[in-house]
Amino acid sequence: MPTRLAGVALQLAALATFVVMDTIIKLLTAEFPVTQLMWARFLFGFLTVAIALRIIGGQVPWRSRAPGLQTLRSLTLAACNWLFTTALVHIPLADATAVGFASPLFTVALAALWLKESVGWRRWAGVAIGLGGVVVLLRPPFLFAGEPPHWAMLLPLGTAAMFAVYQILTRKLATLDDPRTTILHTSLAATLLTSAALPAAWAWPSAGEWGALVLLGILGGAGHGLLVMAFARAPASLLAPMSYTQMIWAVLAGMLVFSDVPDGLTIIGMVIVAAGGILVALPDRARAR
């Protein structure tokens, strides 16, 4: 299999893995507190990554040159997961996933303002188009007639903003630490934080439910591992637009598992968000030349 095609296949597998994980989380929200689900996701994900690095590389590179930034990055990811998981308690998986895909739009704006990266007019146009799609998904009453959206629709928007900060921190740490160190620290502070909060929110799992909680972490660790392998085999300009196929998997999972069928406005909003995101993800022509 050609290298680029292998990268595409790995990317699609990673996205499907994340949707399976989110589907299991939504199923488990009926039985367990959000904090407990996050604890399982981070703890077992951390153990999965640490064991994999030990087996593959023979060593686990813990030491960071910027432990404060690593901690902030991990806690930012914890905030993302808390917002998204709380949203899944109240709204369909496809809706939460679609609004969450506003993240690349926020990332472009933060990269321009915080990292002083050059952003061309086409990417700014993509940001505007994508945010227009988010407005369609949120359906504010002053623009759309009918029943107002559920308040939890705002939570994935917060997830998108926090994940943009997470991505900017990841870019900064790429110049400071070994990628393996950053992967290890991704869940470390989040695991400690959720472990500290666990006594206040705990429901004892059955044997089968323990298996599902462990599976959350394995799926999360495996998904990120597949992404790393995908980007090692194909350019980001090819893979990034394909991230929006995750919305297709989320719609299918919602229909098959929860009988949630998105309406016309939701589909239109998804398409607009994806179009804006693809414009943002494509490389600048001038820079490519």
Helices and strands as residue ranges (DSSP letters): H 3-28, H 34-57, H 67-90, H 93-100, H 103-113, H 121-138, G 151-153, H 154-174, H 179-185, H 188-197, G 198-200, H 207-233, H 236-239, G 240-245, H 246-258, H 264-281, H 285-288
